[in-house]
Amino acid sequence: MFVKISPFNDQRPGTAGLRKKVSVFQQPHYLESFAEAIFRCCPQLDGGTVVIGGDGRYHNRPAIQTLVRMASAHGVKKVVIGQQGHLSTPAASHLIRETGAAGGFLLTASHNPAGPDGDFGIKFNTETGGQASEQLTEDIYRCTQSLDGYHVAEPFDVDLDTPGASEHEGMQIEIVDPVHSYAALMQQLFDFDAIRNLLASGFSLCFDAMHAVTGPYARCILGELLGATETSLLNCQPQEDFGGGHPDPNLVYARQLVDIMMGQDAPDFGAASDGDGDRNMILGKRIFVSPGDSLAVLAANAHRFPGYAGGLPGVARSMPTSRAVDAVAEALDIPCYETPTGWRFFCNLLEDGRIGLCGEESFGTSSHHAREKDGLWAALAWLNLLALEGKSVAGVMQAHWQRFGRHYYQRQDFENLDMAQADQLITGLRDRLPSLQGQTLNGLYISQADEFAYHDPVDGSVSKHQGLRIVMGEAARIVVRLSGTGTAGATLRLYLERYERQAIDMQPEAALSDLAAAALELLDLPALTGRNAPDLVT
């Protein structure tokens, strides 16, 4: 049937899909109109297979029922749905690729809080398993602005809890174990025997699923397949409100894990993943591994894992991410690509075979095995490395810094700024950039002061306005950009980096304090906003 509507005017998706408060998605016709635009802009879905799943947050189940009815109305031949409506984002990416699907709907707001008063989101992944391109995203948005209605089948319910196949008016419906296919893939990539032997030797770990979708994956892979004890797997029962917490695996929101890992009786290894399973935090006994360092360490050692034995063709990082991986790429004599923030920019490089490993500072790391970042994958990669090295996490990091030098790095988030103030901060610094080049800052020569633009080497597209940067050669960097992952206000992110060729024993806060003070002065942030300190430091 065709339901007539008036167009919604606030459905511009960000780099990770459309994210709004649950109450917004619960408006009549809201989800349907966005999904309709996707069906209209992706004609390959008619007669094809579509994967559907989400992170289990509040409103996940009714949204899936709606999407299945719309898929039926738009001629989809088959829908593949994760049992209970669950699919981690990396597992969904893999399932799209494995089944030859024409695309997939992922219902997630990633690391944002959930529950009736929390956030909800939807994004569309293409047949590659990766996120929609900038052009497709823009086409979808433009379509929502002129919709007069949407197509949807008459109401019928799908049993999401029972695995198996069924049919509705010619459309096949398959409910699948969300973990099975992903677990099989991980066993191809890593040496499970070595990890199993490591855990059996008395090596201890702690994994925090943060009451989110990674819980069942951790129980199956870390517990059943590798032998981790049930007590070492925290918060592994997915809940619609993520246990009332903020499922962002960082030093602030994953406080339970951080306290355990920084305690006197800390396990040997700790890791956490976020709401939809695509982010990771890595810790050792009383040591935090920054995302940039983690990416660099894995790049330096990937050839030692079964799935990467042939070496890496190249690596990539987002522009604000620590340049630690650049030093590894130079030593390995492989390309290192610098992209804008947003995983979609890695996908072209992965599809073209230019890179085998990529990552970003916001706790995302992954490889050619999927077209999304992958939290549990990163934890398994570290466990495989520790099994080979016979060292502690701290020992691995010390050896890495001695070989490549150390990139002290910090991201400071100033959250819920007034949008006009945030724009004023960015505009003010942008206007000053030309005058900064060639000057000195903290005694360091500013070799580059510009706004980053990316020229995609695969498709030739150009992405402008991707962040402001002040570069002092190899010695230091300041990067400033606005984040698009929240649903209220503006978040200004300030990135600080300092490089020391000879690793020195200093905490990042101390190493970067002078650079942080200079950055706040350059932005004129205290005067414009009244803020003297960030809300979140990672």
N, C-alpha and C positions, 0 to 999 in steps of 0.2 A: 504494500500500500504506500501511497505518497502522502506525507504529512506537510502541510504548508506552514511556513514560519516566516518571521522577519529576521534579517541578518543580525548576528551578534557582532559587536564592534570591538571586542577585546580579546580576539583569539589569535594574536600574533605569537607564534611559538618562538622559544629561544633556541639555543644550540642543542638543548636536550629535550625538546618537545614543549608541549603546552602544560604549564604548571599554574594551578590556582588553588584557592581554598576549596575544601570539600563542598561547602555550601554553594559555591559558584557552579561546580559540576553537577550539583543536585538540582539546579534550575531546569525546568522543562525544556527539552530540545537542545540543551547546551552541548553535551557530549555528542549527541547525534549529528549536530550541524558540523562539528569539527571532523568527525569520522566521515560524513558525507563528502566533505571536501577532499579527503584523502582518497576515497573510492573514485571520485570523479577525476582526480589528477593522476591516478595510477590505474589505467585501464587493464594492465596486465593481471590485476586481481580477479577480474571476470574470467572464470574457468580455471583459475589457479588454486594453489594451496596457500592458506594463511595460518601463521602461528600466532597464538594469543596466550598471554600470561602476564603476571605481575608480581609485585613484591609482597602481596598479601595485606596491604594496608586497607584501612576502612574505605568502603565503597568499591573495592576490587571486584567482588562477586556480582553485584548488580550491573556494573559497567561491562563485565564480560558477557553477561546475558544479552545486553543491548547490542554489543558488537557482533555476537553470533547471529542475532536476528537481522542485523544490517548486512552481514556477509551473505546470508541466505537471499536477501532481496537483491543483492548486486551480482548474483550469479557465481559466487565462489564455489568451487568444486569440493573443497575439503578444508575443514578447520582442524588444527592440531592444538590442543589446549593442555597446559600443565595441570596435573591433578590438584584439586582444591583451588585451582586458579593460580598456582604458584609457578613461577619460572624466574630464576635469577637472570639478570640482564645478559651476562656472558653466556649462560646456558641457552637462552633464547636465541642469541646470535648464532651459536653453534647449531641449534636445531633448525633454524631457517636454512642454513647452508647444507646441513645433512639431508634434509627432506626435499631440497630443491624448491622450497616455497617461493612464492612470488613476493612475499613480504611478511611483516609481522607487526602486531600491535602490542606494545609493552606498556603496561599500566603501572607507572611508578613516578614518584617525585624524588627518587634517589635518596639522598641523605636527609631530606627535610622531615620534620616531625609529622606524625599521622594521628588518626583519630577523628571523631566528628568535627572537632574544631581545628584540625590540622590541614595538611595539604594533600592534594591529589594531582596526578599528572598522566598524560598519555603521549607517547611518541611512536612514530612509524619508522621501522627499519626496512630497508629495501632487500632485494633478493641476495645481495652480498652479505647480509647479516649486519651491515653497518647502518649508521644513522642517515636520514634523508639529507641530500645535498642542500646547499644554501639556495640553489635555484628552485628545487622542489619545495622546500620549506616556504619560500616566497610565493610560489604558485598556489600552495595550499591556503596560505593566508589570504591572498587575493580572492580565491574562490569563496572563502567564508564571508567576504564582504558583500557578495551579491547573491547568496543563496536564497531561493524562494521556498525551499523545502527539502525533505530528505526521504529516501526510500527505506522501508523497514518491513520485515515480515510480520504477520500476525503473531501475537504473543505465544511463546512456547518456552519451556524451561529445559535446560541441559543439566544433567546430574554431573557436577564437577568433581565429586568425591570418589567415583567408582571408575577405575581404569577400564578401557575397552572402547569398542567402536559401535556407532549407531548411525542412523540416517534420518534426515528430515527433508522431505520434499526434494529429494535428489542430491542434497548436500551431505557428504560424509562428515561425521563428527568423531574425532578420536581423542580420548582422554589418556594422556601418557604420564608415566613416572617422570617427574621433572629432573631427577638426579641421574638416572641410569646412563643415558647417552653421554652426559658431561663427564661422569666418573670414568667411563671407558676411554674418553679422549685424554683425560689426565694421565691414565696409565700408559698411554702411548708416548707422552711427552717427558715423563719423569721416571726415575729408577725407584719404583715402589719397594723393591726388595731392600735397597740400601736405606731408604727412609724407615721401613719396618724394622730393620736391624738396629738402626739408631735409637728408635723409641724403645725397643726391647732391651737395650743396653743400660737403661736407667736414665737416659736423656728425658727431661721433662718439658712439657709445653703447656700453654694456656691459649685457647682460641675463644674469642668473644664474638658471637654472632649478633649481639645487640637486639635480641628478640625479633630478628628480621629474617629474610628469606634464605640466607645462607645456612641457617641452622640445620635443616635436613641434609644439606650437602656435606657439612662438616661431620655430622654424625655418621654418614655413610662412608665418606672417604677417609677422614682422619681416624674415626672410631672403628668401624667395621673392617675396612680394608687395610689400615695401617697400624691399628692396635692402640690408639690413644685411649686413655681411660675416660669414662663418662664424666668424672669430676673435673677433667681438664678442659671440657667443652662447656663454656658458659652461655647462658641465655639462648639456647638453641631451639626453643619452641617459638615459632613465629606468632606474633600477636598483631591484631589490627591497629593497635596504637603503639607498637614497638615497646610495650611495657611502660609507656608514658615517657620514654626517653627520647633523646635526639640521636638518631642512628648515624652519626657521622664519626668515623673512626679516627679521631685525633686526640691530642693530649688533654683536651678539655672534656669532650663529650664521652670518651671511652675511659672515664675516670676509674671505674672499677678495675679494668685491666691494667691501667697505668699504676695504680696503687699496688697491685699484686706484683708487677714486674719491677717496681722500684723498691720493694720491701727486702728485708734481710733474707727471707727464705724464698726468694724469687725463683721461678722456673727458669730453665735454660733459654726458652724461646717463647715469645708471645706474638699474637697477631689478632687483628680484628677486621671485620668487614662491615659494610654499611647496609642501608635499607634494602637495596636491590642487588647487592652482592658484587658491585663493580669496583668499589674502592677498598684500599687496604692500609693498615698501619702495621709496621714491623718493629718489634722491640726485642732486645736481649736482656740478660740479667743486669738491671740498672743501667740500661742504655736504650735510647730512642734512635732509630735509623730514619733519617729524613727521607722523604720520597725521592728526592734527587740523588741522594747517595745510594738508595736501594736500586734505582734504575741503573746507575753506573756499575754497581757491584754485579748485578745480574748480566749486564752487557759484557763485562769482562770475563764472565764464567759460563755463559750460555752454552758454549761449544762442548761443555762437559756433561750436559744433560742429553739423554737419548733423542729427544725430539728436535735437537738443535746441533747435532753432531757435525753437520756440514758447515757450521759457522753461520754468522749473520751477514746478509748482504749489505746491511746498513742499519742505522738506528735513527730515531727521531724523538724530539722533545718539543713541548710547547714553549713559546718564547719566554714566558716568565719563569720557567723551570730552571733550576740550578744547572750550570754548565758543566757539572761533574762528568756527565756522560760524554761531553765533547772531548774531554781528555782521553777517555777510554777509546773512543772512535779513532782519534788521531794515532794512538798507539797500535790499534788493530789495523790501521790503514783502510778504514771503511768510511763511507759517507755518514754525516750526521746532519739531519734536516731539522730546521727550526720552523715550527708552524704556529699559527694562532691557537689560542685556547679553544678547545672543542674537539672531541674525539673524531668527528667526521673528517677532519683534515688529515688524520693518520690513515684513514681508510683508502684513499686514493693511492698512497704510497705502498700500503700493504697489498692492495689488489694488483698493483703494477710490479710487485716483487722487489721493490727498492729497499725495503726494510724488513727486519724480522723481529724487532723489539722496539717498543715505544712507551712513553710515559709523560705524565704531567705532574705539576707540583701539588695538585689537589688530591693527592693520595690515589692516583690512578696509574696502573702499569699493566701492560699486556704484550701479546706477541701475535705472530701470524696465525695462531690457532683459532682466533675469533676476530670479530670486528668491533669489539667493545673492550673496555678495560675490565680486569678480572681480579677480584680480591683474593679468592681462595687459590687461584693459580699462583699469585705472587707468594703466598705463604708456602705452597708446595715447592716452589723454586728455591726458596730460602732453606727449607728443610733438606732438599736434595743437596744443596751446596754444603750445608753443615755436616751432612753425612759423609761427603767426600773430603772435607777439610779436616775434620776432627778438631776444630777450634770452636771457641765460643763466638757469639755474635760480635762481641767487642774485639776479639782477636782477629776476626775477618775484617772488621772495619779498620783496625790499626794497620794491618798489612796492606789494605787497599790505599789508605792515605799515604803510607810510606812510598808506595809505588807511583801514585798519580798526583799527590798533593791533596790538600783539603779545601773544599768550597764551603765556607761557612754561609749558612743560608737561613732566611726567616721570612715568613709571610705574616703581615699584620692586617687584620680585617677591622675596618671601621663600619659597623653595621647600622642599618636603619637610619641612614642619613636622609635628610630632606632631599628629594630628587633635584630641586633647583640648586641647592648648595653643592651637591655632588657634581653637577654639570659645571658650576662655577669653578670648582677646584680643578677639574680636568681642563677646562678652557683656559684658565689662568696659567697653568703650567705649560700647556700646548703653545700658548703665545710666547712664553719665555724661552722655549727650547732653542731657537736659532741663536740667541745671545749667549747661551750656556756653552755651546760647542767651542772648544779651544781654551776655555777657562779652566781653573783648578777647583777642586772640591776636596777638602780635608787633605790638601797637599797632593792630590792625584789629578793628573791631566784628563780632562773630559774629551775623549776621542770621538764620541758620537752622542748626539742628542736629537732624537727624532721620534716620529710616530710610526710604529711598525706596520708595514704592509707586506702581505704574503703573495708571491707569485707561484701558483701551483705548478710544479714541473711536469705533472701528468696531463692535466686538462687545460692548462694555460689560464685558468681563472685568476682573478686578482681580488684579494680581500683586504680592504683598507680599514684604518682606524682600529687597530688591534692592540693598542696599548702604547703608552708613552715610556720611553727608555732613555736613561742617562748612563752611558757606558764609559768606564775609565779603563780601557784596554782589558787585559786579562785580570787586572787587580780587583776590580769591583764593579757593581752595577746597581742601579735603582730602577725599578719598573713600577708603573702605576697604571691601573685599569679599573673599570667598574665591572662588577660581577653580575651575571644574569641568571643566577640559580635560585634567588629568593622569590618570595611572593608578596613582600611588603617592603616599601622604602627602597633605598639604594645601599649597596655595599661597596665601599671603596677598598681596593686591595693594594697594599704597598709591599713590594718584594725587595729584599735587601740581600746582596751577595758580596762576599769578599773571599779572595783566593789567596792561599798561602802554599807555596811550593814545598816548603819544609813544614810538615804537619806540626802544629804547636798544640799544647794541652790547654785549651781555652773553651769555655762555654760559648755557644753562638750569641747569647745575649750580650756578653762582654765584648766579643769580637766585632759585633755589629752596632754597638751603642752609638758611636760617633756618626756612623752612616745614617742611622735612624733619626738622630736629632737633625742632621742636615736635610734629610728628606722632608721632615715635617715643616721645616723653615721654608724650603723651596715651594711646598704646596700651600703655605700660609694656612694650614689646617686648623691650628688652635684658634686663630683669630676669626676664621670664617665659620667654624662649627662649635667652638667651645670645647672640643675634644683634645685632650693632651695625651691620651693613651688609647691603644686599640682595644676592641672588645674581645678579640680572639687572636692568639699568636700561635702559629704552627711552624 
